[in-house]
Amino acid sequence: MSHSVPDVIETILESVEDDVADPDLRYKIRTARQLLVLVDEQHTVAKGALEESGLEEDTRERLEQLGYLE
């Protein structure tokens, strides 16, 4: 099973948040997790736009190799 980078980061932050007692640090971790959701949504929108655009085949292949397209 494959996990996306945001999923892995979310898992790490979640496990760290559970172990942190300092309320200020817990707030920062929760904020980071919320920002991660936003970044993941923006990435999904951008990826969809790239997939729908009329890219040349070599450009599409390069973006696939870099992980921007599937």
C-alpha positions in Angstrom: 0.0 0.0 0.0 1.3 3.4 -1.0 1.1 6.5 1.2 1.4 10.0 0.0 3.9 12.4 1.6 1.2 14.4 3.3 -0.2 11.2 4.8 3.2 10.3 6.2 3.8 13.8 7.6 0.3 13.7 9.1 1.0 10.4 10.8 4.3 11.7 12.2 2.8 14.9 13.5 -0.2 13.1 15.0 2.1 10.7 16.9 4.3 13.6 18.2 1.2 15.6 19.3 0.1 12.7 21.4 3.4 12.7 23.3 3.7 16.5 23.9 2.5 17.9 27.2 3.3 21.6 26.6 0.0 23.3 25.4 2.0 25.8 23.3 3.8 23.1 21.4 0.6 21.1 20.9 -1.0 24.2 19.4 1.9 24.6 17.0 1.7 20.9 16.0 -2.1 21.2 15.4 -1.5 24.3 13.4 1.1 22.5 11.3 -1.4 19.7 10.7 -4.1 22.1 9.6 -1.6 23.8 7.2 -0.7 20.4 5.8 -4.3 19.8 4.9 -4.3 23.1 3.0 -1.1 22.3 1.2 -2.4 18.8 0.2 -5.6 20.4 -1.2 -3.7 23.0 -3.2 -1.4 20.2 -4.5 -4.5 18.2 -5.6 -6.0 21.2 -7.4 -2.7 22.0 -9.1 -2.2 18.4 -10.1 -5.7 18.3 -11.6 -5.0 21.4 -13.6 -1.8 19.9 -15.0 -3.6 16.7 -16.0 -6.3 18.7 -17.8 -3.9 21.0 -19.6 -2.7 20.3 -23.1 0.9 19.4 -22.3 3.3 18.1 -24.9 4.1 14.4 -24.4 7.8 14.9 -23.3 6.7 17.6 -20.8 4.0 15.2 -19.4 6.6 12.4 -19.1 9.0 14.7 -17.2 6.2 15.7 -14.8 5.3 12.1 -14.3 8.9 11.2 -13.5 9.1 14.1 -11.0 5.9 12.8 -9.3 3.6 15.7 -10.3 1.4 13.6 -12.5 0.5 9.9 -12.3 
